[in-house]
Amino acid sequence: MAKIIVIIFILGITELATLLWLGSYAGWLLALGEILVTLLLGLGIIRWVGVFSFTGTPRLPPIDGFLIVAPIDALVLLVAGVLLMLPGLVTDCLGFLLVFLPTRRLLLRMALWYLGRKLFPSVFSQSDEFESPNPEGDIEVSSDEIIDVEFYRIL
């Protein structure tokens, strides 16, 4: 608990210092405008995530077959919106990194890999390399049996 308090204190000092630097370098009006614009962006992202989360429309295809990606993606976007709402340049940069799809996908892949190693240690190797369980994406067939399937996509 003490570590979290120290981290929050250091983050607050860093945010205050960066806002004072921006205010003295570019003007207080620009610093205030940055705070207001990112506040509105954060609120918009939180509202957008809430609307799409409740309608159930997926925004991202599954990563390596994991269906848990959509709820985690919504949670990451929610955190990004909260970070954008906080005044300061450091949290805004972190929030923008979480908003953009490539960095969000990378974060989701790393989180799924970490959770997979913690929940299923026998499946994942003990190496520290970050790899997909099946890098080629090929499906291994163990028999010559053919299964005919029909499916319908419901959106």
Short mmCIF file of the C-alpha atoms (twelve columns), coordinates in Angstrom:
data_MODEL
# 
_entry.id   MODEL 
# 
loop_
_atom_site.group_PDB 
_atom_site.id 
_atom_site.type_symbol 
_atom_site.label_atom_id 
_atom_site.label_alt_id 
_atom_site.label_comp_id 
_atom_site.label_asym_id 
_atom_site.label_seq_id 
_atom_site.Cartn_x 
_atom_site.Cartn_y 
_atom_site.Cartn_z 
_atom_site.pdbx_PDB_model_num 
ATOM 1   C CA . MET A 1   0.000   0.000   0.000   1 
ATOM 2   C CA . ALA A 2   2.855   2.344   0.772   1 
ATOM 3   C CA . LYS A 3   4.309   1.781   -2.711  1 
ATOM 4   C CA . ILE A 4   1.045   2.845   -4.328  1 
ATOM 5   C CA . ILE A 5   0.929   6.028   -2.257  1 
ATOM 6   C CA . VAL A 6   4.506   6.866   -3.230  1 
ATOM 7   C CA . ILE A 7   3.767   6.209   -6.925  1 
ATOM 8   C CA . ILE A 8   0.652   8.422   -6.811  1 
ATOM 9   C CA . PHE A 9   2.628   11.171  -5.057  1 
ATOM 10  C CA . ILE A 10  5.448   11.027  -7.627  1 
ATOM 11  C CA . LEU A 11  2.902   11.007  -10.477 1 
ATOM 12  C CA . GLY A 12  1.157   14.057  -9.013  1 
ATOM 13  C CA . ILE A 13  4.441   15.967  -8.687  1 
ATOM 14  C CA . THR A 14  5.403   14.989  -12.256 1 
ATOM 15  C CA . GLU A 15  2.011   16.073  -13.608 1 
ATOM 16  C CA . LEU A 16  2.228   19.416  -11.806 1 
ATOM 17  C CA . ALA A 17  5.773   20.009  -13.041 1 
ATOM 18  C CA . THR A 18  4.879   19.213  -16.662 1 
ATOM 19  C CA . LEU A 19  1.808   21.468  -16.554 1 
ATOM 20  C CA . LEU A 20  3.871   24.307  -15.051 1 
ATOM 21  C CA . TRP A 21  6.469   23.781  -17.768 1 
ATOM 22  C CA . LEU A 22  3.802   23.839  -20.501 1 
ATOM 23  C CA . GLY A 23  2.216   26.938  -18.983 1 
ATOM 24  C CA . SER A 24  5.514   28.821  -18.805 1 
ATOM 25  C CA . TYR A 25  6.736   27.665  -22.223 1 
ATOM 26  C CA . ALA A 26  3.585   27.889  -24.375 1 
ATOM 27  C CA . GLY A 27  1.253   30.015  -22.263 1 
ATOM 28  C CA . TRP A 28  -1.371  29.355  -19.653 1 
ATOM 29  C CA . LEU A 29  -4.197  29.524  -22.147 1 
ATOM 30  C CA . LEU A 30  -2.732  26.604  -24.128 1 
ATOM 31  C CA . ALA A 31  -2.177  24.601  -20.932 1 
ATOM 32  C CA . LEU A 32  -5.768  25.176  -19.864 1 
ATOM 33  C CA . GLY A 33  -6.971  24.310  -23.372 1 
ATOM 34  C CA . GLU A 34  -4.989  21.044  -23.277 1 
ATOM 35  C CA . ILE A 35  -6.629  20.105  -19.987 1 
ATOM 36  C CA . LEU A 36  -10.132 20.856  -21.283 1 
ATOM 37  C CA . VAL A 37  -9.665  19.120  -24.664 1 
ATOM 38  C CA . THR A 38  -8.304  15.923  -23.125 1 
ATOM 39  C CA . LEU A 39  -11.079 16.005  -20.512 1 
ATOM 40  C CA . LEU A 40  -13.680 16.084  -23.281 1 
ATOM 41  C CA . LEU A 41  -11.846 13.372  -25.243 1 
ATOM 42  C CA . GLY A 42  -11.726 11.151  -22.168 1 
ATOM 43  C CA . LEU A 43  -15.431 11.645  -21.515 1 
ATOM 44  C CA . GLY A 44  -16.200 10.864  -25.163 1 
ATOM 45  C CA . ILE A 45  -14.128 7.671   -25.097 1 
ATOM 46  C CA . ILE A 46  -15.803 6.505   -21.885 1 
ATOM 47  C CA . ARG A 47  -19.236 7.162   -23.373 1 
ATOM 48  C CA . TRP A 48  -18.304 5.393   -26.629 1 
ATOM 49  C CA . VAL A 49  -16.981 2.349   -24.759 1 
ATOM 50  C CA . GLY A 50  -20.138 2.227   -22.641 1 
ATOM 51  C CA . VAL A 51  -22.440 2.324   -25.654 1 
ATOM 52  C CA . PHE A 52  -20.571 -0.385  -27.567 1 
ATOM 53  C CA . SER A 53  -20.038 -2.566  -24.513 1 
ATOM 54  C CA . PHE A 54  -23.746 -2.709  -23.752 1 
ATOM 55  C CA . THR A 55  -24.810 -3.330  -27.342 1 
ATOM 56  C CA . GLY A 56  -22.469 -6.314  -27.542 1 
ATOM 57  C CA . THR A 57  -20.977 -5.455  -30.918 1 
ATOM 58  C CA . PRO A 58  -17.351 -6.599  -30.989 1 
ATOM 59  C CA . ARG A 59  -14.805 -4.034  -32.097 1 
ATOM 60  C CA . LEU A 60  -11.819 -6.336  -32.416 1 
ATOM 61  C CA . PRO A 61  -11.360 -9.828  -33.788 1 
ATOM 62  C CA . PRO A 62  -9.980  -12.353 -31.312 1 
ATOM 63  C CA . ILE A 63  -6.223  -12.463 -30.804 1 
ATOM 64  C CA . ASP A 64  -4.922  -16.017 -31.312 1 
ATOM 65  C CA . GLY A 65  -8.413  -17.384 -30.718 1 
ATOM 66  C CA . PHE A 66  -8.943  -15.775 -27.309 1 
ATOM 67  C CA . LEU A 67  -12.535 -14.568 -26.962 1 
ATOM 68  C CA . ILE A 68  -11.765 -12.572 -23.821 1 
ATOM 69  C CA . VAL A 69  -10.245 -9.803  -25.950 1 
ATOM 70  C CA . ALA A 70  -13.449 -7.738  -26.293 1 
ATOM 71  C CA . PRO A 71  -14.079 -7.233  -22.544 1 
ATOM 72  C CA . ILE A 72  -10.393 -6.569  -21.890 1 
ATOM 73  C CA . ASP A 73  -10.330 -4.130  -24.815 1 
ATOM 74  C CA . ALA A 74  -13.306 -2.282  -23.347 1 
ATOM 75  C CA . LEU A 75  -11.581 -2.152  -19.962 1 
ATOM 76  C CA . VAL A 76  -8.357  -0.811  -21.509 1 
ATOM 77  C CA . LEU A 77  -10.330 1.872   -23.382 1 
ATOM 78  C CA . LEU A 78  -12.094 2.781   -20.142 1 
ATOM 79  C CA . VAL A 79  -8.717  3.185   -18.414 1 
ATOM 80  C CA . ALA A 80  -7.530  5.285   -21.368 1 
ATOM 81  C CA . GLY A 81  -10.551 7.564   -20.981 1 
ATOM 82  C CA . VAL A 82  -9.911  7.988   -17.257 1 
ATOM 83  C CA . LEU A 83  -6.226  8.743   -17.910 1 
ATOM 84  C CA . LEU A 84  -7.200  11.349  -20.496 1 
ATOM 85  C CA . MET A 85  -9.601  12.970  -18.033 1 
ATOM 86  C CA . LEU A 86  -6.862  13.486  -15.449 1 
ATOM 87  C CA . PRO A 87  -5.069  16.814  -15.883 1 
ATOM 88  C CA . GLY A 88  -1.445  16.477  -16.919 1 
ATOM 89  C CA . LEU A 89  0.772   15.548  -19.812 1 
ATOM 90  C CA . VAL A 90  2.093   12.209  -18.534 1 
ATOM 91  C CA . THR A 91  -1.341  10.635  -18.027 1 
ATOM 92  C CA . ASP A 92  -2.482  12.115  -21.353 1 
ATOM 93  C CA . CYS A 93  0.420   10.438  -23.165 1 
ATOM 94  C CA . LEU A 94  -0.379  7.112   -21.473 1 
ATOM 95  C CA . GLY A 95  -4.061  7.528   -22.331 1 
ATOM 96  C CA . PHE A 96  -3.309  8.266   -25.997 1 
ATOM 97  C CA . LEU A 97  -1.054  5.185   -26.156 1 
ATOM 98  C CA . LEU A 98  -3.966  3.074   -24.924 1 
ATOM 99  C CA . VAL A 99  -6.410  4.661   -27.385 1 
ATOM 100 C CA . PHE A 100 -4.433  3.764   -30.501 1 
ATOM 101 C CA . LEU A 101 -5.086  0.268   -31.817 1 
ATOM 102 C CA . PRO A 102 -1.483  -0.941  -32.393 1 
ATOM 103 C CA . THR A 103 -0.330  -0.153  -28.864 1 
ATOM 104 C CA . ARG A 104 -3.589  -1.450  -27.397 1 
ATOM 105 C CA . ARG A 105 -3.214  -4.721  -29.333 1 
ATOM 106 C CA . LEU A 106 0.369   -5.061  -28.101 1 
ATOM 107 C CA . LEU A 107 -0.778  -4.469  -24.530 1 
ATOM 108 C CA . LEU A 108 -3.591  -7.006  -24.901 1 
ATOM 109 C CA . ARG A 109 -1.209  -9.620  -26.319 1 
ATOM 110 C CA . MET A 110 1.216   -9.076  -23.444 1 
ATOM 111 C CA . ALA A 111 -1.607  -9.234  -20.866 1 
ATOM 112 C CA . LEU A 112 -3.029  -12.455 -22.341 1 
ATOM 113 C CA . TRP A 113 0.437   -13.994 -22.451 1 
ATOM 114 C CA . TYR A 114 1.069   -12.999 -18.819 1 
ATOM 115 C CA . LEU A 115 -2.310  -14.276 -17.643 1 
ATOM 116 C CA . GLY A 116 -1.825  -17.484 -19.607 1 
ATOM 117 C CA . ARG A 117 1.517   -18.102 -17.931 1 
ATOM 118 C CA . LYS A 118 0.051   -17.443 -14.488 1 
ATOM 119 C CA . LEU A 119 -3.150  -19.450 -14.935 1 
ATOM 120 C CA . PHE A 120 -1.786  -22.318 -17.057 1 
ATOM 121 C CA . PRO A 121 1.927   -22.720 -16.301 1 
ATOM 122 C CA . SER A 122 2.096   -26.246 -17.716 1 
ATOM 123 C CA . VAL A 123 0.931   -25.092 -21.164 1 
ATOM 124 C CA . PHE A 124 3.363   -22.221 -21.534 1 
ATOM 125 C CA . SER A 125 7.091   -22.789 -21.626 1 
ATOM 126 C CA . GLN A 126 9.269   -21.311 -18.935 1 
ATOM 127 C CA . SER A 127 11.220  -19.207 -21.420 1 
ATOM 128 C CA . ASP A 128 10.807  -15.442 -21.280 1 
ATOM 129 C CA . GLU A 129 10.181  -15.180 -24.999 1 
ATOM 130 C CA . PHE A 130 6.871   -13.687 -26.055 1 
ATOM 131 C CA . GLU A 131 5.449   -16.053 -28.645 1 
ATOM 132 C CA . SER A 132 2.092   -17.194 -29.825 1 
ATOM 133 C CA . PRO A 133 1.343   -20.846 -28.950 1 
ATOM 134 C CA . ASN A 134 0.943   -21.588 -32.684 1 
ATOM 135 C CA . PRO A 135 2.958   -18.985 -34.673 1 
ATOM 136 C CA . GLU A 136 2.070   -20.328 -38.132 1 
ATOM 137 C CA . GLY A 137 -1.636  -20.377 -37.401 1 
ATOM 138 C CA . ASP A 138 -1.987  -23.806 -39.018 1 
ATOM 139 C CA . ILE A 139 -4.613  -26.185 -37.746 1 
ATOM 140 C CA . GLU A 140 -3.264  -29.601 -36.904 1 
ATOM 141 C CA . VAL A 141 -5.571  -32.404 -38.002 1 
ATOM 142 C CA . SER A 142 -5.185  -35.745 -36.271 1 
ATOM 143 C CA . SER A 143 -7.451  -37.800 -38.550 1 
ATOM 144 C CA . ASP A 144 -8.790  -37.909 -42.092 1 
ATOM 145 C CA . GLU A 145 -12.386 -37.456 -40.972 1 
ATOM 146 C CA . ILE A 146 -14.246 -34.592 -42.671 1 
ATOM 147 C CA . ILE A 147 -16.879 -32.677 -40.784 1 
ATOM 148 C CA . ASP A 148 -19.389 -30.606 -42.746 1 
ATOM 149 C CA . VAL A 149 -20.565 -27.512 -40.879 1 
ATOM 150 C CA . GLU A 150 -22.910 -24.657 -41.675 1 
ATOM 151 C CA . PHE A 151 -22.827 -21.446 -39.701 1 
ATOM 152 C CA . TYR A 152 -24.593 -18.112 -39.715 1 
ATOM 153 C CA . ARG A 153 -23.089 -14.877 -38.492 1 
ATOM 154 C CA . ILE A 154 -25.476 -12.966 -36.268 1 
ATOM 155 C CA . LEU A 155 -24.574 -9.332  -35.723 1 
# 
